[in-house]
Amino acid sequence: MKDTLKKELIGKEIRIVEAKNKTNEGIEGKIIDETKNMITISTKKGSKKLIKEEIRIKLLREKITIDGKLLVGRPEDRIKKKI
């Protein structure tokens, strides 16, 4: 999982498995943008912005679940960070 956290997430297919806002649970889509505190995913119903700290995601191809709190921070800094 450490390697996954250091990789680029844009383009990955994900599912929201847990969220503070329960209406976001179960949403599936492709990550199209990532900032320090948010990810934007493209879904069948349009794009959706989600706060990283409030979600738990499953990377569909890798079959890995990641707590969004581990993703908080600028993507370029997370890639360099020692875990």
Secondary structure, DSSP 8 states (H G I E B T S, - for coil): -HHHHHS--TT-EEEEEEESSGGGTT-EEEEEEE-SSEEEEEETTEEEEEEGGGEEEEETTTTEEEEGGGG-S-HHHHHHS--
